[in-house]
């Protein structure tokens, strides 16, 4: 009988520990990301460089200390860019901030296909997905998946 009580106590202690860890995790709403602009800054036959301006809107009543992000960007449904940004910044409580990412693509990776499908349009549909990396205890990654449309500025 004593072993049954010990096992019950051990299981109970494990359940309490597990539930207290989840209770320590901050209750945050996911911030919203939007592409503000996508502009080609340089290009040759092999590589193109784009400057992507991103807006993050924080709906929470506490600031978000961002240490970086892992991202994938899709334009018109095609993979456009992916990478990691390792530049820390803070999004104020109930506020927003913009930041820039420089990405490189190559003609073969889909930019040629994208340009051929635009038919003179500059507004393109996008999806951006990935994880915001934070400096928040018990919440090191905040996943995001946002979609919208953005103006694509191409050098002439």
N, C-alpha and C positions, 0 to 999 in steps of 0.2 A: 504494500500500500504506500509506503514511503517513497518508492521509486515513481509511482504514478503521480504523486503530489509534486515531486521534483521535476518531472517532465512537464507537467501542467504549468508549474512556475516558470520553467525555461521558455516554453512556448509563449506564455503570457508576457514575459519580459521582452522577447523578440518582437512581438506584435506592438508593444508599447514603444519600443525603440524605433521600429519602422514608421509608425504613425507620427512620432515626434519629429522625425526627419522631414516628412512631408509637410508638417505644420510649420517648420522653419523656412520652407521655401516661400519666397515672396509671392503674393498674389498680384500679378501684373497682367494688364491687357497688352496684347502684342502691339508694338508700334507699327505704323503703316509707312511703307516705302513707296515712292513714286519717282519715276524718271522725269526730270524737268527738261533736259535737253540732251541730245546726242549729236556731237559735231566732229567731223573728220578734221584732224589738225595736220596730218601729213600722210602722204601716200606714194608708193611706187608700185611696180608690177607685182612685187612679192609680199609687201606688208602695208597695212594701213594702221594709223594710230587715231584713236577717237578719244575725245574728252566727254565723259558722261557725268552730268550733274544729277545728283540724287537728293531727294528731300525725305527726311524722316520726321514723322509726326508722332509725338509721344502723348498718348491719352491718359497717362498715369499722373498721380499727384506726387511722384518722386522722380528725380532726375535719373537718366539712364547713362551710366558710364560705359561707353562702347570702347572695346579694345581693338576691334577690327571686324571684318566680315568675310565670309565665304559666299561667293555668288555665282549664279549662272544667269545670263541675259539672253533672251530669245526675242528676235524681231520678226514679225510676220510668221511666227511659228517655227522659224529656223534658229538653230543655235548660233549665237552671235559672238558671245564672249563668256569666259569663265575665269575665275581667279580668286585671289585672296587680297584683301586690303588690310594692311597692318599699321594703320595710323589711328591712334586713340583720339576720341573726342567725346563730348558729353552732350546729350540731348536734354534740354531743360524740362522740368516738370510742367506738364500741360502745355508744352511748347513744341517747337520744331527747329530743325537745323538743316542746312544744305551742305553737301560736301562733293568734291570732284574725284572721279576715278579715271585714270588713264588706262585704256585697254588697247591691246594690239590684236589685229585680226590678219588673216591673209586671204587673198582673192579666192583661193581654192576652198577655204572653210565656209563659204556661203555668202560672202559679201557680193560676189558677182551675181549669184542667183537672186539675192535681195534687190539689187539695183535693177535687174531685168524685170522684176515683178512690180516695181513701183509705178511704172507708166507715167512718170512726171510728178507723182504725188510726193509730198515731203512728210506727210503725217503717216506714221507707222504704228501698228499695234505691237505692244511689248508684253513680255512676262519676265519678271525678275524673281528669282527664288534663291534660297540659301539659308544661312544662319547668321544672326548678329551675335558676335562674341562679346560677352560682358564681363565686367569686374564686380558682379553681384554674387554674393555667397549663395550657394545652392542653386544658382541659375546662370550657368556659364554660357549657354546657347539659347537664343530665342529664334525659332524657325520663322521664316516669312515666305510668302508666295503671293505676289501682287501682279495685277495686270492693268493695262490702260493704253493710252496712245500718247505719242510724243513726236515732236517735230525733229526730223533728221536733216541736219545741215551737211551738205556734201560740198567739198571744195570744187570750184569750177576752173 
